[in-house]
Amino acid sequence: MRSPKKPSSNPERDAFYAKIDGDHMMPLWAVMSDIITPEPKSACLPYLWQYGKVRDFLLESGGLITAKEAERRVLILENPGLRGMSKITTSLYAGLQLVLPGEAAPAHRHSQSALRFVLEGANAHTTVDGEKTLMNIGDFVITPPMAWHDHGNQSDEPMVWLDGLDIPMALFFDASFAEPFKADEQPVTRETGDSLARYGANMLPVDFEMQRLASPIFNYPYERTRETLRKMQAQEEWDPCHGLKLRYINPADGGFAMPTIASFMQLLPKAFKTAPYRSTDATIYVVVEGTGWSVIDGQTFDWRPKDIFVAPSWKWIVHEAMEEAVIFSFSDRVAQQKLGFWREDRQKS
Ligand code: GTQ
């Protein structure tokens, strides 16, 4: 591809630039090749957080501050190329949240969408819009925009999950709103499991109308996802780039579960090596089962269960599973698709 060249400067041009500068104007030709690039150019870097290491820090933070005082006791995973910005990719935020036995993270709501992917613990809960759901390892739980939510842990083990939010997108659009609920916990008005029963059985209430952009299901239990992968695995329809890859959907319209964040679960059989793949949606991966490695932009990252790694936009990625592996991932793909930006590329073999 032709690489556009910047017109050179000369004293006459520089004097002109200085003259218009005072009126807050800039010549496009001096910056055009930086802002309209032939391919994505990102400060985001590939990186992997070993769960065994970050878990120690997270538990240590449990002795420093309560969930109530912190509002959310979370250690943000900051992309090494984007430090100080609370970003794991250019458009997404991720953090590890700890809720200790007996604790509650007070109810609030905000315009940002959130997903939780459970890494450790059993039967802690989150309440979303009046329904309490119990969270277990591998469950994918969502909080739609402006839905009241509070978290609690009435089990006797610490609960840890990965939070994924579209915080950088809300900031980009200057569209952030947030408010606390009047009490620490919101009232529970529906039975646990109500939304999964209503919307997760390939049926919809007869006069169902979409009331919001997110899925009406807010906990996608791992048990069900895993069983689906197990059944499909028998057919051995491996995609060269993805193994067997599913996306989490809104059952009411077949779209992604959340308006801004796309989420996926994939299975790689033992010894499977994927063909090189790249796409414009920088992606956060969470290993659920198995061990292996991924090569991202030429760098190798060994992974094991609960490790979290990130692949930037448009960098080649290859996964290789040493043992059968199950990997959760999320990205801004749904937002990019709606806006007409999304692209993917498979290396021809
Ligand atoms: O659990 O509501 O990691 O509001 C960041 C902001 C979690 C939450 C985060 C939040 C939450």
Residues whose N, C-alpha, C, O or C-beta is under 5 A from the ligand:
A	BS01	GTQ	R72 V74 G95 D163
